[in-house]
Amino acid sequence: MVIYNKTKVINLKIRMYMKTIYGYIGILIAVCLLQACESDLDKAYYSDGQAQPAVLEALPETYTINPLQQNEVALTFKWSAPQMGYNASITNNLEMDIKGENNFGDKKVILSSLVGNNSTVSFTNKELNDYVLSLFKNYADEAGIYTIETVHLEFRVTSVISEAKTPLVSNIVSSTVTPYDNENTGYKAAVITSTDISELVLAAGKKEETALPLTWQQAYLGDNASISYAIEINLPKTNTEYNWSKKVTVKTTQETSYNLTHQDLNDALVSLLAKYSKEVGKTEINLSVSATKSGYIKALASEPLTISITPYVATPTFTTVPENMDLTSGTSYSLAWEAVEGAKYQVEMDIKDAEFSQRAILESGLTSTNLDINNAVLSKAIKYLKMAHNAVTLSAEQKVEFRVRAYFGNTETGVLSEAKTVTVTYDNSENTPEVFYLVGEYCAWKHDQTQKLYKTESGSYKGHIIAKNLYEGWKITDQPNWNGRNWGAPINSGILTLGNDSKNITSYGGNNNTNYTVEFNPNNGRLTMSNEEKSWMLLGEHNNYSFSDASKMEIIYDESNKKWYLQKKGVKMQAGNTWQIRSQILNMEVTPQNAEGHFETDVTDESQFTVSQTGNYEIRWYFNEPTPYVIVIKE
C-alpha cells in the first residue's frame, strides 16, 4: 500500500503551478521585448553622418538589344554596398526610368530587389527588353499605345531597412538603349523617302500653304494590315536635353504621304518647346513617322529626318498701361494688351531695371487680354518683391515694370511683350497687433532682437517661436525693455511667476528641440507650449523629399530688417520642380495654402510650391510674423 503525504502533494502541485505561471510570464516578457525591439527598429534613425548610399558603376553609353541572342547577358549592374552605420538587414532595389520624365515616380520599373550584401545583377537581352517594353507601357498614351524606339534610360539603387525609414538613394547612371518588338520581329517600320529639305522658315502669312511635303514607304505590320501613321517631332537624340516621352504628334494619317502646312509645323514646334521649357525660336528637330495598326498597342518608328525650323509667333503688345498707380487712393487700375492667337497669358512684375531677375507672377493661365489690379494684393506683392531684392527701406513709392508673356504650353516657352514702367504708390504699412516679447539667451537678452507673441481676439498673446538653446533661459515681457511687467519661473501648474524676482525659464528646448507654438495669457499668467519640434526641412523633388541633415533649414536673424526667418540657400531646382517646408517629427507643413509671400504655386497641386525656371534658389520662411510668409530668391 502506498501512503501519500497530502501536505507534500499539495506543495508539489503548488510548485508545478508556480513554474507554469513563471513560464508564461517569461514568454510574455520575451514577446514584449521582441515587439519592443521591432518597434525600436522601425523607429530607428540612422546617423546621416555614417550612412552612405550605394554607388552604382557606369554603364555603356549606348546598347542595342539583340533579338537573335536573347539568352546572352545584355547588361550587368554593379554597386558598392550601402552603409547604414550599424548592422542592418538591407534591401537594395534597382530601379529604371526614362531620363528626365518622371524622376523615378510611379511609372518607374523595379528591375530587382536584393536582400543582404548582394551587389551585382545581370539581365539577358530578353529580360532587359521585356523590362524596357514594360516601362514603355507605363508611358502609353490614353489609347494605350506606346512606341518602340531608342530611349535614354536612367538607373539607380534605393537601399531600405524598413518601411518606416526613408531609403538611401545611390547616384544615377544612364544608357541609351534600343529595344525590339518581342512579339513580331518580322515587322518593319516606315522609311521616309522625301529627304531633301533640311531647313524651314515658317511664315504667318502662309499658314495654310504646304511647308513640308512628306512621303514614305509603307510599314509592314502583317499581311493586309490597316496601318495608321503618326508624324512626330522631338529634339534630336544627340541633344543632351532629349527626352523620349516629350515628342509631339504633328498629324496622323492612313496614307503614305502628307503635306504639312506652315501652321501644322509652327503649332507642333511651339508645343514641343513648351515641354522642354525653351524659348520659341529657331530649333533643330527630328521628324519621324510611327506606324501602328488596330488592336496592336505598339508603334514602330522610322529613322528620323533632321530639320532646322524657324517658327513664327506674334508678340503681345500693351494697349493700356497707367503711368502712375496710387494703390492707397481707392482708384481702380487695369492692364490690357493685344491678343496672340491661341495663346494664354502670364502677367509679370519686377522692380525697375532689375531685368525681371526676381519677377513676381501676378496672374497666370489668363485667356482674356486684360488684368484688373487688386490694390491690396499688388501692395503686398511689391513689399515681398523688395524683400526678395534684399531692400532694407520700404519706401511708399516705387518704380516697377510690367510685362506680359504669351504662351502655348509651358509658360517659360512664351514670347514677351515690351516691359512698361509704372510709378506705384503702395501701402507699405504693417498692421502689427499689440505684442509681448520672448527675450532670452538665444537673442543675447536684447529686446530689439526678440521673437514676439501677438495679441489674439481672446486677449492672449501667441507666436511661433523657433530658437536654439531655449533651455539656457528666457522670460516674457510686455515692453521692449525691463521697465514693464515680466514673467518667468517657477511655473506652478502652468502659471508663470510675475515680477523681477522671477527666475529664467529653462524647462524647454532640451533634446535639440527648437520649435514651439507659445501662447501666454497675462490676465492669469497661464503659459501654453505646444507643437514641440526639433527642426524644419526643405523637401521636394530636388532632394527626393529626403528627411536628412542636408534638408534642414537654418535659423537666421536679419539685422537689417530686425526679423527672424528659416533659410535654405543654394537649392538647385529644375523648372517644374515642386517643394514644401515640413517639420521633422510632427510633419507640420508650410504650403501656398497657409502662407503669403513671393513664390510660385504648382497649378496642378496648390499644396505645393514650385519654380518655373531652372536655377539655384534661396528659400526663406519668416515664421515669427503676425502672418508668416515665404520669400523665394533666385540666386
C-alpha positions in Angstrom: 0.0 0.0 0.0 1.3 3.4 -0.9 0.6 6.1 1.6 0.6 9.7 0.2 1.6 12.6 2.3 -1.1 15.1 1.4 0.9 18.1 2.5 3.8 17.1 0.2 1.4 16.5 -2.7 -0.2 19.9 -2.2 3.2 21.6 -2.0 4.3 19.8 -5.2 1.3 20.9 -7.1 1.8 24.5 -5.9 5.4 24.4 -7.2 4.2 23.0 -10.5 1.6 25.7 -10.9 4.2 28.4 -10.0 6.6 27.0 -12.6 3.8 27.2 -15.2 3.0 30.7 -14.2 6.7 31.8 -14.2 7.0 30.2 -17.7 4.0 32.2 -19.0 5.4 35.3 -17.5 8.8 34.6 -19.1 7.2 34.1 -22.5 5.2 37.2 -22.1 8.3 39.3 -21.2 10.2 37.8 -24.2 7.3 38.7 -26.6 7.2 42.2 -25.2 10.9 42.6 -25.6 10.8 41.3 -29.1 8.0 43.7 -30.0 9.9 46.5 -28.4 12.9 45.6 -30.5 10.9 45.5 -33.6 9.2 48.8 -32.7 12.6 50.3 -32.0 13.9 49.1 -35.3 11.0 50.7 -37.2 11.6 53.9 -35.3 15.4 53.8 -35.6 17.2 56.8 -37.1 20.5 56.0 -38.6 23.2 58.6 -38.4 23.3 60.7 -41.5 27.0 61.2 -41.0 27.6 57.5 -41.0 25.0 56.3 -43.5 26.4 56.1 -47.1 24.2 55.1 -50.1 25.3 52.6 -52.7 27.5 53.8 -55.6 26.4 52.4 -58.9 29.0 51.7 -61.6 28.7 53.4 -65.0 27.1 51.6 -68.0 27.9 51.7 -71.7 26.7 54.9 -73.2 24.6 53.0 -75.8 23.3 49.5 -76.0 21.3 47.8 -78.8 19.4 44.8 -77.5 20.0 41.8 -79.8 16.8 39.8 -80.6 19.0 36.9 -82.1 20.8 36.4 -78.8 18.0 36.6 -76.3 19.7 34.4 -73.6 23.0 36.2 -73.7 23.8 38.7 -71.0 23.0 42.2 -72.1 23.9 44.5 -69.1 25.5 43.8 -65.7 24.8 46.2 -62.9 27.3 46.5 -60.0 27.3 48.8 -57.0 29.2 49.2 -53.7 27.2 48.1 -50.7 25.5 50.9 -48.8 26.5 51.6 -45.2 23.8 52.3 -42.6 26.2 52.9 -39.7 25.2 49.7 -37.9 24.4 46.1 -38.7 21.1 46.1 -40.5 19.2 43.9 -43.0 19.2 45.9 -46.2 17.1 45.5 -49.3 18.6 47.1 -52.5 16.1 47.9 -55.2 17.5 48.5 -58.7 15.2 51.0 -60.5 14.8 52.2 -64.1 13.0 55.2 -65.6 13.1 57.4 -68.7 15.6 60.2 -68.3 14.1 63.5 -67.2 10.5 62.5 -67.4 9.1 61.2 -64.1 12.0 61.3 -61.7 11.6 57.7 -60.6 8.0 58.3 -59.7 5.0 55.9 -60.1 6.0 54.9 -63.7 9.4 53.6 -62.9 10.2 49.8 -63.2 12.0 47.9 -60.4 14.4 45.5 -62.1 15.5 43.6 -59.0 15.2 43.6 -55.2 18.3 42.0 -53.5 18.4 41.4 -49.7 21.7 41.4 -47.9 25.2 42.1 -49.3 24.4 41.1 -53.0 25.5 44.0 -55.2 25.6 42.5 -58.7 22.8 41.6 -61.0 22.8 40.8 -64.8 20.0 40.7 -67.3 19.8 38.8 -70.6 18.7 40.5 -73.8 15.2 39.1 -73.5 14.9 40.2 -69.8 16.2 43.7 -70.4 13.9 44.1 -73.5 10.9 42.9 -71.5 11.6 45.5 -68.8 12.1 48.3 -71.3 8.8 47.4 -73.0 7.1 47.3 -69.6 8.4 50.8 -68.9 7.1 52.0 -72.3 3.6 50.6 -71.3 3.7 52.8 -68.2 4.1 55.8 -70.5 1.5 54.8 -73.1 -1.0 57.4 -74.3 -4.7 57.5 -73.5 -5.4 54.8 -76.1 -2.7 52.6 -74.5 -0.4 52.9 -77.5 3.4 53.2 -77.0 6.2 53.5 -79.5 9.2 51.1 -79.6 12.3 53.2 -80.3 15.6 54.2 -78.9 15.3 55.6 -75.4 17.6 57.3 -72.9 17.2 55.3 -69.6 18.4 56.1 -66.1 19.1 53.6 -63.3 19.6 53.9 -59.5 19.7 51.8 -56.4 17.5 52.6 -53.4 18.5 50.9 -50.1 15.9 50.4 -47.3 15.9 48.8 -43.9 12.1 49.2 -43.1 9.0 50.9 -44.4 9.4 53.4 -41.7 12.8 54.7 -43.0 13.5 57.0 -45.8 15.7 55.0 -48.3 19.2 55.8 -49.2 19.5 56.7 -52.9 22.5 56.0 -55.0 24.0 58.0 -57.8 22.1 57.8 -61.2 23.7 56.2 -64.2 22.3 56.2 -67.7 22.5 54.5 -71.1 20.7 54.9 -74.4 19.1 51.6 -75.2 17.5 50.4 -78.5 14.8 47.7 -77.8 13.0 45.4 -80.2 9.4 44.2 -80.6 9.5 40.9 -78.7 6.3 39.6 -80.4 6.8 40.3 -84.1 10.4 40.5 -85.1 9.4 40.4 -88.8 7.6 43.7 -88.6 9.2 46.7 -90.3 8.9 50.5 -89.8 8.1 53.0 -92.5 11.0 54.6 -94.4 10.8 58.3 -95.2 11.7 59.0 -98.9 11.4 62.8 -99.1 14.7 63.8 -97.5 15.8 66.9 -99.5 14.7 69.6 -97.0 17.0 70.4 -94.1 15.8 73.9 -93.1 12.4 75.7 -93.0 11.4 79.2 -92.2 7.7 79.3 -91.4 5.6 82.4 -92.2 2.4 83.7 -90.5 1.1 84.8 -93.9 1.3 81.3 -95.3 -0.4 79.4 -92.6 -2.5 77.1 -94.9 0.3 76.6 -97.5 2.4 73.5 -97.6 5.7 73.9 -95.8 6.9 70.3 -95.9 5.7 67.6 -98.3 6.3 64.2 -96.8 6.3 60.7 -98.4 7.4 57.3 -97.0 7.5 53.6 -97.8 4.7 51.6 -96.2 5.5 49.9 -93.0 4.9 46.1 -92.6 2.8 45.1 -89.7 1.5 41.8 -91.1 -0.4 40.9 -94.3 -3.4 43.1 -95.2 -2.9 45.2 -92.0 -4.8 48.5 -91.8 -1.9 50.8 -90.7 -2.1 54.3 -89.2 0.8 56.7 -89.3 1.7 59.4 -86.8 4.1 62.2 -87.9 6.1 63.1 -84.8 8.8 65.6 -83.9 11.2 65.8 -81.0 14.7 67.2 -80.2 17.4 65.1 -81.8 18.7 62.2 -79.8 22.1 63.8 -79.9 20.7 66.8 -77.9 21.7 66.5 -74.2 18.1 67.5 -73.3 16.5 64.9 -75.4 13.6 63.1 -73.7 11.8 60.2 -75.4 8.4 60.9 -73.9 8.3 64.6 -74.9 7.7 64.0 -78.6 4.8 65.8 -80.2 2.4 64.4 -82.8 2.0 66.8 -85.7 -0.6 64.9 -87.8 -2.0 61.4 -88.2 -3.0 59.7 -91.5 -3.6 56.3 -93.1 -1.9 57.4 -96.3 1.9 57.1 -97.1 2.2 60.9 -97.7 1.1 64.1 -96.1 1.6 67.8 -96.8 2.4 69.6 -93.6 1.4 73.3 -93.6 3.2 76.2 -92.0 0.7 76.2 -89.2 0.9 72.5 -88.6 4.7 72.7 -88.0 4.5 76.0 -86.1 2.0 74.7 -83.6 3.8 71.5 -83.2 7.2 73.2 -82.6 5.8 75.7 -80.1 4.2 72.8 -78.2 7.5 70.8 -78.3 9.5 73.8 -77.0 6.9 74.2 -74.2 7.6 70.7 -73.0 11.3 71.5 -72.8 10.7 74.9 -71.2 12.6 76.5 -74.1 12.0 80.0 -75.6 10.3 79.9 -79.0 12.9 80.3 -81.8 14.9 78.5 -84.4 15.3 74.9 -83.4 16.8 71.7 -84.8 14.3 68.8 -84.6 14.0 65.2 -85.6 10.9 64.2 -87.6 9.8 60.6 -87.8 6.8 58.5 -88.9 5.4 55.9 -86.4 3.3 53.1 -87.7 0.7 51.1 -85.8 -2.5 49.1 -86.5 -5.8 48.4 -84.9 -5.5 46.1 -81.9 -1.7 46.4 -81.8 -0.7 48.6 -78.9 2.8 49.2 -80.1 4.2 51.6 -82.7 7.3 51.3 -84.9 9.1 54.5 -85.6 11.0 55.3 -88.8 14.5 56.6 -88.9 14.2 60.4 -88.4 14.8 63.4 -90.6 16.8 66.2 -89.0 15.4 69.7 -89.9 16.1 73.2 -88.6 12.8 75.1 -88.3 12.3 78.8 -87.6 8.7 79.4 -86.3 6.5 82.5 -86.4 5.0 83.8 -83.2 3.2 87.1 -82.7 4.3 89.3 -79.8 1.8 90.7 -77.3 1.6 94.5 -77.2 0.3 96.5 -74.3 -2.7 98.8 -75.2 -3.5 100.0 -71.6 -0.8 100.8 -69.0 -1.3 103.6 -66.5 1.8 105.8 -66.0 1.1 106.0 -62.3 -0.8 103.9 -59.8 -1.8 105.2 -56.3 -2.9 102.0 -54.6 -3.8 103.8 -51.5 -6.4 106.1 -53.2 -9.1 103.5 -53.9 -8.8 104.2 -57.7 -9.2 101.1 -59.9 -6.5 100.2 -62.4 -6.1 97.6 -65.2 -3.6 96.4 -67.8 -4.6 95.4 -71.3 -2.8 94.0 -74.4 -3.5 92.8 -77.9 -4.4 89.1 -78.4 -2.0 86.5 -79.7 -3.9 83.7 -81.4 -4.2 80.5 -79.4 -2.2 81.8 -76.5 -2.7 82.0 -72.8 -1.1 84.9 -70.8 1.0 85.4 -67.7 1.5 88.9 -66.2 4.8 89.5 -64.5 6.3 92.4 -62.4 9.6 93.4 -61.0 11.5 96.4 -59.7 12.6 98.7 -62.5 16.0 97.8 -64.0 16.1 94.5 -62.2 15.7 92.7 -65.5 12.9 90.5 -64.0 15.5 88.6 -62.0 13.1 88.1 -59.1 9.9 88.5 -61.1 6.6 88.3 -59.3 3.9 86.4 -61.2 0.7 88.4 -60.7 -1.6 86.1 -62.7 -1.1 83.0 -65.0 -3.3 81.0 -67.3 -5.3 84.0 -68.4 -7.4 83.6 -71.6 -8.6 87.2 -71.5 -6.4 90.1 -72.7 -6.7 92.3 -69.6 -6.0 92.2 -65.8 -7.8 94.2 -63.2 -5.4 95.3 -60.5 -6.3 94.4 -56.9 -4.7 97.3 -55.0 -4.2 95.4 -51.7 -2.7 92.3 -53.5 -0.4 94.4 -55.6 0.8 96.4 -52.5 1.8 93.1 -50.8 3.4 91.8 -54.0 5.7 94.9 -54.1 6.5 94.6 -50.4 7.5 90.9 -50.8 9.3 91.6 -54.1 11.5 94.2 -52.4 12.4 91.7 -49.7 13.4 89.3 -52.5 15.8 92.0 -53.7 17.0 92.4 -50.1 15.7 96.0 -50.0 16.0 97.3 -46.4 14.0 100.5 -46.6 10.4 100.0 -47.8 9.5 103.3 -49.4 5.9 104.2 -50.2 6.7 104.9 -53.8 8.4 102.5 -56.2 9.0 102.3 -59.9 8.1 98.8 -61.2 7.9 97.2 -64.6 5.1 95.1 -66.0 5.3 92.6 -68.9 3.0 90.0 -70.5 4.1 86.6 -71.6 2.0 84.9 -74.3 2.5 81.1 -74.2 1.1 78.0 -75.8 2.2 75.2 -73.5 4.7 75.7 -70.7 4.8 79.3 -69.5 8.6 79.5 -70.0 8.4 79.0 -73.7 6.2 82.0 -74.5 7.0 85.3 -76.1 7.3 88.5 -74.1 5.8 92.0 -74.5 7.9 95.1 -74.1 8.3 96.0 -70.4 6.3 99.0 -69.3 7.4 101.2 -66.3 4.8 102.4 -63.8 5.4 104.6 -60.7 3.4 103.0 -57.9 2.4 104.4 -54.6 1.6 101.5 -52.4 0.6 100.7 -48.8 3.8 99.5 -47.1 2.3 99.7 -43.6 2.4 96.6 -41.4 -0.8 96.1 -39.4 1.0 94.6 -36.4 -1.1 93.8 -33.4 -0.1 94.5 -29.8 2.9 92.4 -28.9 4.7 90.8 -26.0 8.4 89.9 -26.1 10.0 86.5 -25.6 13.5 87.6 -24.6 16.3 85.2 -23.6 19.8 83.9 -24.1 19.0 82.9 -27.7 19.0 86.6 -28.6 21.6 87.7 -26.0 18.8 89.2 -23.9 18.5 92.0 -26.4 14.9 93.2 -26.7 15.4 94.6 -30.2 16.2 91.1 -31.4 13.5 89.2 -29.7 10.9 86.9 -31.2 7.3 88.1 -30.5 3.9 87.0 -29.3 1.0 88.7 -30.9 -2.3 89.6 -29.3 -5.3 87.4 -30.3 -9.0 88.1 -30.2 -9.3 86.2 -26.9 -6.8 88.6 -25.2 -3.9 86.1 -25.0 -0.6 86.5 -26.8 0.5 83.9 -29.3 3.5 83.3 -31.6 5.6 80.8 -33.5 9.0 80.6 -31.7 12.0 78.8 -33.3 15.2 79.3 -31.5 18.2 77.3 -30.3 19.2 76.7 -26.7 15.9 77.8 -25.1 16.9 75.8 -22.1 19.6 78.4 -21.3 16.8 80.7 -20.2 14.1 83.1 -21.3 11.3 85.3 -20.0 8.2 87.1 -21.3 7.9 90.9 -21.1 5.1 93.3 -22.0 7.5 96.1 -23.1 10.6 96.1 -25.4 12.7 96.6 -22.2 12.7 95.8 -18.5 10.5 98.8 -17.4 7.2 97.0 -17.6 6.0 93.6 -16.3 7.9 90.4 -16.9 7.1 86.8 -16.2 9.4 83.8 -15.5 9.9 80.7 -13.4 8.9 78.9 -11.3 6.0 77.6 -13.2 3.2 76.3 -11.0 0.5 74.2 -12.7 1.2 76.1 -16.0 1.2 79.6 -14.3 4.3 81.8 -14.7 5.6 83.9 -11.8 5.2 87.7 -12.2 7.8 90.1 -11.1 11.5 90.9 -11.1 12.1 88.2 -8.6 11.1 85.5 -11.1 13.8 83.2 -12.5 14.7 82.4 -16.1 12.5 79.7 -17.7 14.8 76.7 -18.5 12.4 73.8 -18.8 12.0 73.9 -22.6 14.4 73.5 -25.5 16.1 70.3 -24.3 16.8 67.3 -26.5 17.6 69.6 -29.5 14.0 70.9 -29.6 13.8 74.4 -31.2 10.2 74.8 -32.2 7.2 75.8 -30.1 3.8 77.4 -30.5 3.8 79.7 -27.4 0.6 81.2 -26.0 0.5 83.3 -22.9 -2.4 84.9 -21.0 -1.2 87.9 -19.0 -4.6 88.0 -17.1 -3.9 84.8 -15.3 -0.2 84.1 -16.1 -1.0 80.8 -17.9 1.7 79.6 -20.4 0.8 77.0 -23.1 3.6 75.4 -25.0 2.6 73.1 -28.0 3.9 71.7 -31.2 7.4 70.9 -29.8 9.6 70.1 -32.7 13.3 69.6 -33.5 13.8 71.2 -36.8 12.2 72.1 -40.2 13.1 70.7 -43.6 13.0 71.9 -47.1 11.7 68.9 -49.1 11.0 68.5 -52.7 11.7 66.8 -56.0 15.2 68.3 -55.9 16.2 66.0 -52.9 13.6 63.2 -53.3 11.8 64.6 -50.2 14.6 63.2 -48.1 14.5 63.8 -44.3 18.2 64.2 -43.9 20.5 66.7 -42.2 21.2 68.2 -45.6 17.5 69.2 -45.9 17.4 71.1 -42.6 16.7 74.8 -42.6 18.9 77.2 -40.7 17.6 79.7 -38.1 18.7 83.3 -39.1 18.3 86.7 -37.6 18.3 89.5 -40.2 20.0 92.5 -38.5 18.9 94.9 -41.3 15.2 94.2 -41.1 15.1 93.1 -37.5 13.3 89.8 -38.4 13.8 86.1 -37.8 13.5 83.5 -40.6 14.4 80.0 -41.5 16.7 79.8 -44.5 17.9 77.3 -47.1 20.5 78.5 -49.6 21.9 77.0 -52.8 18.9 74.9 -53.5 19.3 73.6 -57.1 16.0 73.0 -58.8 14.8 72.2 -62.3 11.9 74.1 -63.9 8.7 72.5 -62.7 10.2 71.0 -59.5 7.7 71.1 -56.6 8.7 71.6 -52.9 7.4 72.4 -49.5 8.5 73.2 -45.9 7.8 70.4 -43.4 8.7 69.8 -39.8 10.9 66.8 -38.9 8.8 64.8 -36.5 5.2 66.1 -36.4 5.0 66.6 -40.2 3.6 70.1 -39.9 3.6 71.8 -43.3 4.1 75.3 -44.8 2.3 75.4 -48.2 1.0 78.1 -50.5 -2.4 77.5 -48.9 -1.3 78.7 -45.5 1.4 81.3 -46.3 1.8 84.6 -48.1 4.9 85.8 -49.9 6.9 85.9 -53.0 6.7 82.4 -54.6 5.1 80.3 -57.3 2.3 77.8 -56.7 2.0 74.5 -58.7 -1.1 74.8 -60.9 -1.9 71.1 -60.6 -1.4 70.9 -56.8 -2.0 74.1 -54.8 -0.4 72.4 -51.7 3.0 72.5 -53.4 5.4 75.4 -54.1 7.2 75.3 -57.5 9.7 77.1 -59.6 9.2 77.7 -63.3 12.9 78.4 -64.1 15.9 76.1 -63.6 18.5 77.5 -61.2 19.8 77.9 -57.7 17.4 79.3 -55.1 17.4 80.7 -51.6 14.2 79.9 -49.6 13.2 82.0 -46.6 10.3 81.4 -44.2 9.6 84.4 -41.9 7.9 82.4 -39.2 7.6 84.9 -36.4 5.3 87.3 -38.1 1.5 88.1 -37.5 1.0 86.4 -40.9 4.0 84.2 -41.7 5.3 84.5 -45.3 7.7 82.8 -47.6 10.3 84.6 -49.9 11.9 82.7 -52.8 15.0 84.3 -54.2 16.6 83.2 -57.4 20.4 83.3 -56.8 
